[in-house]
Amino acid sequence: MVMHGGRALSFAREHNVDYREVLDFSASINPLGPSPKAIAAIKDGADLVRVYPDESPVHLIRCLSERAHIPDDQFLIGNGATELLYFWLRSIRPRTATLVVPTFVEYRRALESVGAAVRTVQLNAGDHFRLPPIVADTDVVIVTNPNNPAGSYLPPEEMVDWIHRIPPSTQVFIDEAFVEFTAQPSIVRQIDRFPHLWVLRSMTKFYALPGLRLGYLLGSRVPKLLSKREPWQVNTLAELAGIASLDDRGHEEATMQLIQRERVWLWKQFPKISGIRVFPSDANFFLACCAGEQALDGFIQALSASKILIRDCRAIEGLDGPYFRFAIRTRAENTRLLDFMREL
């Protein structure tokens, strides 16, 4: 069974505690939470749950199109990024795939669900999991940028060179679920330049809407997928919250300031902690490795006893050893986690 991060609700249920008492570093979500405008939009729109939403969330698509300066017919909105991944693979039915690992665990599951033969490209911990040029002679190649779970990021100008090396007959699927946290540009501006490029984005992480499930896929070939798309993939409250989130530039700026400040501060603290190797990150989380399996087991148990969760990464393909991941949160919360790290 695949275990994801973000298990605050199940942990609270299993331990008979209020989920608000759980400090969840396993889910790399905006520590400021959703935009107040998004919460207000949900409350104001509650009465709309009695009527059907639009078959396609046209108002949200328009907002995303205006923000990204990309035609609205190149957006496909879905019930979270994972749902769009599975739909895309069902639609194109690749026979072979190249998967860059380590990566989000659902990618192999999704590929195997459509019968694709999967080859892997292993990122090197010694090179801080930086994405190298690859030879891809498969139907699709899938990569996360920033890498999930390592946090390494290849900027657009280098990603363009990377895509140029892949033949046009190979579909290139880039997951940018965490790109907003890097404060760097997205590769989406290149979708007209590369007809075989698909970019997956999420409103779960940066906009802190995991419970509503909201994501979108961009590509110049999106119109060809629409005839295969089931209606009503996005509920009314999710669309309202998405629109309001995009409208709250102040919340976006506050998020970026917090993440960048805490990422730098945390990085300066890690050399003072023995027994843990932490890898550089451009995202809102860090990947780390303990000195041994027992050390990680004890660390997880000690945190659990204090109702603190981290992401155990030992089940993630491409990571061999006692790896774990933790989100960047507020200074007080980050300090609390560091105190546990020092006791290892």
LOFI-474952 format. One record per residue (C-alpha): residue number from 1; x, z, y. Coordinates in steps of 0.25 Angstrom, whole numbers. Each point is the difference from the previous one (the first is absolute). Layout:
REM residues N
NUM/X/Z/Y;
...
This chain:
REM residues 344
1/0/0/0;
2/5/-4/14;
3/1/12/9;
4/-1/-3/15;
5/4/8/12;
6/-11/6/9;
7/-6/10/-10;
8/-4/11/9;
9/-15/-1/-4;
10/4/0/-15;
11/10/11/2;
12/-10/9/8;
13/-11/-2/-11;
14/10/3/-11;
15/5/13/7;
16/-13/4/6;
17/4/0/14;
18/-4/-7/13;
19/6/-14/1;
20/3/3/15;
21/10/11/-5;
22/8/-10/-7;
23/12/-6/7;
24/2/-14/-6;
25/13/-7/2;
26/-3/-9/-12;
27/-9/-9/9;
28/7/-7/11;
29/-11/0/10;
30/0/2/15;
31/2/15/2;
32/-9/0/12;
33/-11/-5/-8;
34/-11/-11/4;
35/-2/-3/15;
36/-10/9/6;
37/-7/-13/4;
38/-1/-4/-14;
39/-7/13/-4;
40/-9/-1/12;
41/-4/-15/-5;
42/-3/5/-14;
43/-9/11/6;
44/-7/-9/9;
45/-2/-11/-10;
46/-5/10/-11;
47/-14/-5/1;
48/4/-14/-3;
49/3/4/-15;
50/-15/-3/-2;
51/2/-15/2;
52/9/-11/-7;
53/13/-3/7;
54/4/-14/3;
55/5/-7/-12;
56/13/-2/7;
57/4/10/11;
58/1/-10/11;
59/2/10/11;
60/12/6/-6;
61/6/-14/-3;
62/-2/-4/14;
63/7/13/5;
64/12/-2/-10;
65/1/-15/4;
66/1/3/15;
67/10/11/-3;
68/9/-9/-9;
69/-3/-13/8;
70/-3/-6/-14;
71/-13/-8/-2;
72/-11/8/-6;
73/-1/-10/-12;
74/13/5/-5;
75/-4/14/-2;
76/-7/6/-13;
77/-5/14/1;
78/-1/9/-12;
79/-4/13/-6;
80/15/5/2;
81/13/-8/-2;
82/0/3/-15;
83/-14/-7/-2;
84/5/-12/7;
85/13/-1/-9;
86/-9/0/-12;
87/-9/-10/6;
88/11/-9/4;
89/6/0/-14;
90/-13/-3/-6;
91/-2/-12/9;
92/14/-7/-2;
93/2/4/-14;
94/15/0/0;
95/7/-2/-14;
96/13/6/4;
97/4/9/11;
98/13/6/6;
99/-2/15/4;
100/10/7/9;
101/2/14/-5;
102/-1/12/3;
103/-14/-3/5;
104/-14/5/1;
105/-5/2/-14;
106/-12/-8/1;
107/7/-13/1;
108/4/-1/-15;
109/-14/5/-4;
110/-6/-11/8;
111/9/-11/-5;
112/-2/4/-14;
113/-15/1/2;
114/0/-15/2;
115/10/-3/-11;
116/12/-3/8;
117/14/1/-6;
118/8/9/9;
119/15/-1/4;
120/6/10/8;
121/11/1/11;
122/6/13/1;
123/4/6/14;
124/13/8/0;
125/0/14/4;
126/15/-1/4;
127/-5/-11/10;
128/-11/9/5;
129/-10/-9/-7;
130/2/-11/10;
131/-7/-13/-4;
132/10/-10/-4;
133/-2/-15/-1;
134/-6/-4/-13;
135/-3/-12/-9;
136/-14/-1/-3;
137/-5/-11/-10;
138/-13/7/-3;
139/-14/-3/5;
140/0/12/9;
141/10/10/6;
142/-5/14/5;
143/8/9/9;
144/-3/12/9;
145/5/0/14;
146/3/12/3;
147/3/2/-14;
148/-9/10/-7;
149/5/10/-4;
150/14/-1/6;
151/-3/-3/15;
152/10/-11/2;
153/-4/-11/9;
154/4/-15/2;
155/-3/-4/14;
156/-8/-13/3;
157/12/-9/3;
158/7/4/-13;
159/-13/-1/-8;
160/-2/-15/5;
161/14/-3/-6;
162/-4/7/-12;
163/-13/-8/-2;
164/7/-13/3;
165/8/2/-13;
166/-13/0/-8;
167/-6/-13/-4;
168/-13/-4/6;
169/-7/-1/-14;
170/2/16/-1;
171/-10/8/7;
172/7/11/9;
173/-8/13/1;
174/5/10/10;
175/-6/14/0;
176/1/6/14;
177/-8/13/-2;
178/10/8/8;
179/5/-10/10;
180/-6/7/12;
181/8/12/-2;
182/13/-8/2;
183/-3/-4/14;
184/5/-14/-4;
185/-8/-13/0;
186/-8/-5/-12;
187/3/-13/-7;
188/-14/-4/2;
189/3/-10/11;
190/7/-9/-10;
191/-12/-3/-9;
192/-2/-13/6;
193/15/-3/-2;
194/-1/3/-14;
195/-13/-4/-7;
196/4/7/-13;
197/1/13/8;
198/-10/12/-2;
199/1/13/8;
200/-7/12/-4;
201/-4/11/10;
202/-6/14/-1;
203/-8/8/10;
204/1/12/-10;
205/14/5/4;
206/2/-2/15;
207/-14/2/4;
208/-2/11/-10;
209/-13/-6/-6;
210/3/2/-15;
211/-14/5/-4;
212/-7/-12/6;
213/9/-11/-7;
214/3/-11/10;
215/11/-11/-1;
216/2/-14/3;
217/7/-12/-5;
218/6/-11/9;
219/4/-15/-4;
220/-3/-14/4;
221/-6/-2/-13;
222/-10/11/1;
223/-12/-9/2;
224/2/-6/-14;
225/-3/14/-5;
226/-13/3/7;
227/-8/-8/-10;
228/4/10/-11;
229/-2/12/8;
230/-11/10/-3;
231/-8/4/12;
232/-1/14/6;
233/14/5/-2;
234/1/8/12;
235/-10/11/4;
236/-6/2/13;
237/7/13/4;
238/14/-6/-5;
239/-2/-12/10;
240/-4/9/11;
241/12/10/-2;
242/9/-12/-1;
243/-4/-6/13;
244/0/13/7;
245/14/3/-5;
246/5/-13/5;
247/-5/3/14;
248/7/13/1;
249/14/-4/5;
250/3/15/4;
251/-2/5/-14;
252/9/-11/-5;
253/11/3/10;
254/-1/15/-3;
255/2/-3/-15;
256/12/-9/2;
257/7/11/9;
258/-3/11/-10;
259/5/-8/-12;
260/13/-6/7;
261/3/14/6;
262/-2/7/-14;
263/7/-11/-8;
264/13/2/9;
265/-1/15/-1;
266/-2/1/-15;
267/12/-10/-2;
268/9/10/8;
269/-4/11/-9;
270/2/-6/-14;
271/15/1/0;
272/-1/15/1;
273/-8/0/-13;
274/8/0/-13;
275/-5/-5/-13;
276/-9/-11/6;
277/4/-14/4;
278/-10/-6/10;
279/0/-15/3;
280/-1/-6/14;
281/-14/-5/3;
282/-7/-8/11;
283/-14/4/-5;
284/-8/13/1;
285/6/6/-12;
286/13/3/-7;
287/5/-3/-15;
288/9/11/-5;
289/7/3/-13;
290/2/14/-6;
291/13/4/-8;
292/-8/1/-13;
293/-13/-1/-7;
294/-1/15/-1;
295/3/2/15;
296/-12/-10/3;
297/-9/7/-9;
298/3/13/6;
299/-2/-5/14;
300/-13/-6/-3;
301/-5/13/-7;
302/5/8/12;
303/-7/-9/10;
304/-13/0/-8;
305/-1/15/0;
306/0/-1/15;
307/-10/-11/0;
308/10/-10/4;
309/0/-14/-6;
310/11/-11/-1;
311/0/-13/-7;
312/7/1/-14;
313/7/-14/-1;
314/5/1/-14;
315/-11/-9/-6;
316/3/-11/11;
317/6/-13/-6;
318/14/-2/5;
319/3/15/3;
320/9/6/-11;
321/2/15/2;
322/-7/12/7;
323/-5/-8/12;
324/-11/5/10;
325/-6/-4/13;
326/-6/8/11;
327/-7/-4/13;
328/4/3/14;
329/-10/10/6;
330/1/9/12;
331/12/8/4;
332/-6/13/-6;
333/-4/-6/-13;
334/13/-7/-1;
335/7/13/2;
336/-8/6/-11;
337/4/-10/-10;
338/15/0/4;
339/0/15/-2;
340/-4/-2/-15;
341/11/-11/-1;
342/10/10/5;
343/-3/9/-12;
344/2/-11/-10;
